[in-house]
Amino acid sequence: MNTYDWLRNLPIAGVDMACNVIEVSFNQGTRKDFFRNATLQHYEKGDMISVEGVSGFDVGEVSLTGEIVRLQMKKRGAKEENPEMKKVLRPATDRDIDLMRQNKAREPEAVIRCRAIARQLKLDMKISQVEMQADGRKATFFYIADGRVDFRELIKVYASEFKLKVEMRQIGARQEAGKVGGIGSCGRELCCSSWLTDFKSVNTAAARYQNLSINQTKLSGQCGRLKCCLNYELDTYLDALQHFPDNCDTLQVAKGNAYLIKKDIFKNLMWYTLPDSTKQYPVTIESVKKIKSQNQQGVIPEALETVEVTSSKPKEVEPEFVDVVGQISLRSLDKSADKKRRSQQNQQNQQRGQGQRPQQRQGGQQGQQGGQQNQQRPQQRQGGQQGGQQQKGQQPNQQRGQRPNQQRNQQNPNQQRPPKPDGNK
């Protein structure tokens, strides 16, 4: 449970006036106790220290130091001069912390085993939590029971089972919820696990005074009891209800008896219903007192003096039905369809152009390979010789980076010339 040290920066008159008691929390703040700092060593909030335990030592975290500890001791009824108050031994060492972690790891298994043993002995109780001392010589068993439980035999079984000293402590449902922890319906951490230490009784009258519906699912907390926060604003409501008249649950009017439904302390109005309708009528406090005095004199007014309740919220205007047939033009839809069709055609044309270029390059390469093969063959015909010469003339042009179409244009004038006569024939 968190506590803010608002006296931390308070100057101290002398060393003798300083508070030598430290508040130490155990098991993540679920249990707190006071220890005397006999060595006068300086400790800060959050330091891990070793303190005296039952036939051993225990390890806890410093939660409060200084003058605010005296206020906490006064709140709990503890005395600073108590000779039986346990002492602080030393700052916790690595060995102490490792031993504490080993014993804390045994707690979940111990809870399961303790519940099984209690079930075998047929005891009407529930083991809520097991808290082991840092040195493993003592264990505190927290249980919940509706009545008194005779656990003398249970203590003997626990002592022989776990080989340590056993302490049984009974808690309520609210204390169990505080130890377990959780998030409330308000979205914040539970009050019983963060700051609330004393639990007051809560009844359904607190909900009636605050005009809350008696719904157990909404008014109950995680412990199964009524929420503690129902008492937080109860005093404010009781003070506001003092201005409302008493014995005004029923008023006599001409239409019949008007029955009181609720009291609005924020607007100082009292809401009544009539027998002939289910509508609720708001009436001011002055009007109620006036009608009540008339009824006591035997006078029955004709109707309730109702008032009109105005809300500060702006009224939402519902949109009316408008006929828009014929106002929408379809030309915009046609234009968008045409643009889409044109873009698709352009994409297809671009894809076709990209596919034809590689084919043309492949055709030129095949022509080169065919010319080289024709040169290797024996020149048997004159047409073959001319084809070989033409193909030889194409090679340097292709090496210069010319396309096959340009090479064909260069070959055309050579093909139109007549072949030269061979002198050997």
C-alpha positions in Angstrom: 0.0 0.0 0.0 1.4 3.3 -1.1 2.0 6.2 1.3 3.3 9.6 0.2 6.0 11.0 2.6 4.9 14.7 2.7 7.2 15.4 5.7 10.3 14.3 4.0 11.9 17.7 3.6 11.0 18.9 7.1 14.1 20.2 8.9 15.0 18.3 12.2 16.0 20.4 15.2 18.4 17.7 16.6 19.5 14.1 16.3 17.7 13.3 19.6 14.4 14.5 18.2 14.6 12.3 15.1 12.4 9.3 14.8 14.4 6.0 15.1 11.5 3.8 13.9 11.2 2.6 10.3 8.1 1.2 8.6 8.9 -1.9 6.6 6.7 -3.6 4.1 6.7 -7.3 3.2 5.3 -9.4 0.3 4.8 -6.5 -2.1 3.2 -4.2 0.5 0.5 -6.6 1.7 1.9 -6.5 5.3 3.6 -3.7 7.1 5.3 -3.5 10.5 7.4 -1.1 12.5 11.1 -1.8 13.5 13.5 0.1 15.6 16.7 1.4 14.0 19.1 0.8 16.9 22.3 1.4 14.9 21.0 4.9 13.6 22.0 3.9 10.1 20.5 6.0 7.3 18.0 4.2 5.1 16.1 5.5 2.1 12.7 4.4 0.9 13.0 1.3 -1.3 16.1 -0.1 0.5 16.1 -3.9 1.2 17.0 -4.6 4.9 17.1 -7.6 7.2 15.0 -7.4 10.4 14.4 -9.7 13.3 11.9 -12.5 12.8 10.6 -15.5 14.6 13.7 -17.5 15.6 15.5 -16.0 12.6 15.4 -13.0 10.3 13.2 -11.7 7.6 13.8 -9.4 4.6 11.6 -6.4 3.8 11.6 -3.1 1.9 11.7 0.3 3.6 8.4 2.1 3.0 8.6 5.1 5.3 11.3 6.9 7.4 11.3 10.1 9.4 8.5 12.0 11.1 5.7 10.6 9.1 6.3 7.2 10.8 5.2 8.7 14.1 1.9 9.7 12.5 1.4 6.2 11.1 2.2 4.7 14.6 -0.4 7.0 16.2 -2.9 6.0 13.6 -2.4 2.3 14.3 -2.1 2.7 18.1 1.6 1.7 18.3 4.0 3.2 20.8 7.5 4.3 20.0 8.9 3.4 23.4 7.6 -0.2 23.2 10.4 -2.5 24.5 9.1 -5.5 22.6 9.5 -3.8 19.2 11.8 -5.7 16.9 15.0 -4.2 15.6 16.7 -3.7 12.2 19.7 -6.0 11.8 21.6 -4.9 8.7 21.1 -4.0 5.0 20.1 -7.1 3.1 23.0 -9.0 1.5 22.9 -11.0 -1.7 22.8 -14.2 0.3 19.7 -13.0 2.2 17.9 -12.0 -1.0 18.7 -15.3 -2.7 17.4 -17.2 0.3 14.3 -15.1 0.4 13.6 -15.8 -3.3 14.0 -19.6 -2.8 11.5 -19.6 0.0 9.1 -17.4 -1.8 9.1 -19.8 -4.7 7.7 -22.5 -2.4 4.6 -20.5 -1.6 2.4 -21.5 -4.6 3.0 -25.2 -4.0 2.4 -24.8 -0.3 -1.1 -23.2 -1.0 -2.1 -26.2 -3.1 -0.9 -28.7 -0.6 -2.6 -26.8 2.3 -5.9 -26.8 0.6 -5.7 -30.5 0.0 -4.9 -31.2 3.6 -7.8 -29.0 4.8 -10.2 -30.9 2.5 -9.0 -34.2 3.8 -9.7 -33.1 7.4 -13.2 -31.8 6.3 -12.7 -28.3 7.6 -15.0 -25.6 6.4 -12.3 -23.0 5.6 -10.4 -21.7 2.6 -6.6 -21.2 2.5 -6.2 -17.9 0.8 -2.4 -17.3 0.9 0.8 -18.6 2.5 3.5 -16.2 3.4 6.9 -17.6 4.3 9.7 -15.9 6.3 12.9 -15.1 4.4 14.9 -17.8 6.2 12.2 -20.4 5.8 11.7 -21.1 9.5 8.1 -19.8 9.8 5.0 -19.6 7.6 1.8 -17.6 8.1 -1.3 -19.2 6.7 -4.2 -16.8 5.8 -7.6 -18.4 5.7 -11.2 -17.4 5.3 -14.1 -19.0 7.3 -17.6 -18.1 8.1 -17.4 -19.3 11.7 -15.0 -20.6 14.2 -12.7 -23.5 13.0 -10.9 -26.0 15.2 -7.6 -26.3 13.4 -5.5 -27.8 16.2 -5.0 -31.0 14.3 -4.4 -29.0 11.1 -1.5 -27.1 12.6 0.2 -30.4 13.6 -0.1 -31.7 10.1 1.2 -28.5 8.5 4.2 -28.5 10.9 5.2 -32.1 10.1 4.6 -31.5 6.3 6.6 -28.3 5.8 9.1 -28.6 8.8 8.6 -25.1 10.1 6.6 -23.0 12.6 3.0 -22.5 11.6 0.9 -19.4 12.3 -2.8 -19.3 11.4 -4.5 -15.9 10.7 -8.1 -15.4 9.8 -9.0 -12.6 7.3 -12.1 -11.4 5.6 -13.2 -11.2 2.0 -12.1 -7.6 1.6 -8.6 -8.4 3.0 -8.3 -11.3 0.6 -9.1 -9.0 -2.4 -6.5 -6.5 -1.1 -3.9 -9.3 -1.1 -4.8 -10.6 -4.5 -5.1 -7.1 -6.1 -6.8 -6.2 -9.3 -8.4 -3.4 -11.3 -11.8 -2.0 -10.3 -14.8 -1.0 -12.5 -13.5 2.6 -12.4 -10.3 1.6 -14.2 -7.9 2.2 -11.3 -6.2 -0.2 -8.9 -8.3 -1.5 -6.1 -8.5 0.8 -3.0 -8.0 -2.1 -0.6 -4.7 -3.0 -2.3 -3.4 0.5 -2.8 -4.2 2.8 0.2 -7.3 1.7 2.1 -6.5 0.0 5.4 -9.6 0.2 7.6 -12.8 -1.4 6.2 -16.1 0.1 7.3 -19.4 -1.7 6.9 -21.4 -0.9 3.8 -25.2 -1.4 3.4 -27.8 -0.8 0.7 -29.0 2.3 2.5 -25.9 4.1 1.2 -27.0 3.3 -2.4 -30.6 4.5 -1.7 -29.5 7.8 -0.3 -27.5 8.4 -3.6 -30.4 7.4 -5.8 -28.6 4.3 -7.2 -30.5 1.3 -8.5 -30.2 -1.7 -6.2 -28.3 -4.0 -8.6 -26.0 -6.4 -6.8 -23.9 -7.1 -9.9 -23.1 -3.4 -10.2 -22.8 -2.5 -6.5 -20.6 -5.5 -5.6 -16.8 -5.5 -5.9 -14.3 -8.3 -6.6 -14.6 -9.5 -3.0 -18.3 -10.2 -3.5 -19.3 -7.5 -0.9 -20.7 -4.0 -1.5 -18.1 -1.6 -2.9 -16.3 0.5 -0.3 -16.5 3.5 -2.5 -20.3 3.8 -1.7 -19.3 5.4 1.6 -17.0 8.0 0.1 -19.7 10.5 -0.9 -22.4 9.4 1.5 -21.7 12.3 3.9 -22.1 14.8 1.1 -25.5 13.4 0.2 -26.7 13.3 3.8 -25.8 17.0 4.2 -27.7 17.9 1.0 -30.7 15.9 2.0 -31.2 17.9 5.2 -32.8 20.7 3.2 -35.5 18.4 1.8 -38.8 18.2 3.8 -39.6 15.0 5.7 -42.8 12.9 5.6 -43.5 14.1 2.0 -43.6 10.7 0.4 -47.3 11.1 -0.4 -49.2 14.3 -1.5 -52.9 14.6 -2.0 -54.2 16.4 -5.2 -57.4 16.4 -7.1 -56.3 13.6 -9.4 -55.3 11.3 -6.5 -52.3 10.6 -4.4 -48.9 11.6 -5.8 -46.1 9.3 -4.7 -42.4 10.4 -4.3 -40.0 8.6 -6.7 -36.7 10.3 -6.2 -34.9 13.4 -4.8 -32.5 15.4 -7.0 -30.0 17.1 -4.7 -28.3 18.9 -7.6 -31.4 20.7 -8.9 -33.3 20.7 -5.5 -36.3 18.9 -7.1 -38.6 16.1 -5.9 -40.1 13.8 -8.5 -43.7 12.5 -8.1 -46.0 10.2 -10.1 -49.8 10.2 -10.4 -52.0 7.1 -10.5 -53.5 7.9 -13.9 -50.1 8.1 -15.7 -46.6 6.8 -15.6 -45.1 10.2 -16.2 -42.8 11.8 -13.5 -43.5 15.3 -12.5 -40.7 17.5 -11.0 -41.7 19.7 -8.1 -39.6 22.3 -6.2 -39.0 22.0 -2.5 -41.1 25.2 -1.8 -44.1 23.8 -3.7 -43.9 20.5 -1.8 -43.9 22.3 1.5 -46.9 24.4 0.4 -48.9 21.4 -0.8 -48.1 19.4 2.4 -49.3 22.3 4.6 -52.5 22.5 2.6 -53.1 18.8 3.1 -52.6 19.1 6.8 -55.3 21.9 6.8 -57.7 19.7 4.8 -57.2 21.6 1.5 -56.6 19.5 -1.6 -55.0 21.4 -4.5 -56.1 20.8 -8.1 -52.7 19.8 -9.5 -49.0 19.7 -8.7 -47.0 22.8 -9.4 -44.6 21.3 -11.7 -41.6 23.0 -13.3 -39.9 22.6 -16.6 -36.5 21.0 -16.5 -34.1 22.4 -19.1 -31.0 20.6 -20.1 -27.7 22.4 -20.7 -26.8 20.0 -23.4 -27.5 21.2 -27.0 -30.5 19.4 -28.5 -29.6 17.2 -31.4 -31.6 18.0 -34.5 -32.6 15.0 -36.5 -32.1 15.4 -40.3 -35.4 15.6 -42.2 -36.2 13.5 -45.3 -35.2 15.2 -48.5 -36.2 14.1 -52.0 -33.0 14.3 -54.2 -34.3 12.3 -57.2 -33.2 14.0 -60.4 -30.5 16.1 -58.8 -27.8 13.6 -59.4 -26.2 13.6 -62.9 -24.9 10.5 -64.5 -22.4 12.3 -66.7 -19.8 12.3 -64.0 -20.0 8.5 -63.9 -19.6 8.2 -67.7 -16.5 10.4 -67.6 -14.9 8.4 -64.9 -15.6 5.2 -66.9 -14.1 6.6 -70.1 -10.9 7.7 -68.2 -10.6 4.2 -66.8 -11.0 2.6 -70.2 -8.4 4.9 -71.8 -5.9 4.2 -69.0 -6.3 0.4 -69.5 -5.8 0.7 -73.2 -2.6 2.8 -72.8 -1.3 0.2 -70.4 -2.0 -2.6 -72.9 -0.3 -0.8 -75.7 2.8 -0.1 -73.6 3.0 -3.8 -72.7 2.7 -4.8 -76.3 5.5 -2.4 -77.4 7.8 -3.8 -74.7 7.2 -7.3 -75.8 8.0 -6.7 -79.5 11.5 -5.1 -78.9 13.1 -8.2 -77.5 11.7 -10.3 -80.4 13.4 -8.0 -83.0 16.7 -8.2 -81.2 16.5 -12.0 -81.1 15.8 -12.0 -84.9 19.0 -10.0 -85.6 21.1 -12.4 -83.5 19.7 -15.4 -85.4 20.6 -13.7 -88.8 24.2 -13.3 -87.6 24.5 -16.9 -86.6 23.0 -18.0 -90.0 25.6 -16.0 -91.9 28.5 -17.5 -90.0 27.2 -21.0 -90.8 26.9 -20.2 -94.5 30.5 -19.1 -94.6 31.7 -22.4 -93.3 29.8 -24.3 -95.9 31.4 -25.0 -99.4 30.5 -22.4 -101.9 28.7 -24.5 -104.5 26.4 -21.9 -105.9 26.8 -18.3 -106.9 23.8 -17.3 -104.9 25.4 -18.8 -101.9 28.6 -16.8 -102.5 26.6 -13.6 -102.7 24.6 -14.4 -99.6 27.9 -15.1 -97.8 29.3 -11.7 -98.9 26.2 -9.9 -97.8 26.3 -11.5 -94.4 30.0 -10.7 -94.0 29.1 -7.1 -94.7 26.4 -7.1 -92.0 28.8 -8.1 -89.2 30.7 -4.8 -88.8 27.4 -2.8 -89.1 25.9 -4.9 -86.3 29.0 -4.4 -84.1 28.5 -0.7 -84.4 25.1 -1.0 -82.7 22.8 -0.7 -85.8 19.5 -2.4 -85.7 18.5 -5.2 -88.2 16.1 -2.9 -90.0 19.0 -0.5 -90.8 21.2 -3.4 -92.0 18.5 -4.5 -94.4 18.3 -1.0 -95.9 22.1 -1.1 -96.5 21.8 -4.5 -98.1 19.1 -3.5 -100.7 21.4 -1.4 -103.1 23.9 -4.3 -103.1 21.3 -6.8 -104.1 20.1 -4.6 -107.1 23.6 -4.6 -108.7 24.2 -7.3 -111.3 26.7 -10.0 -110.4 30.2 -9.6 -111.9 31.3 -12.2 -114.5 33.7 -14.7 -113.3 36.9 -14.9 -115.5 37.5 -18.6 -114.7 34.3 -19.7 -116.4 
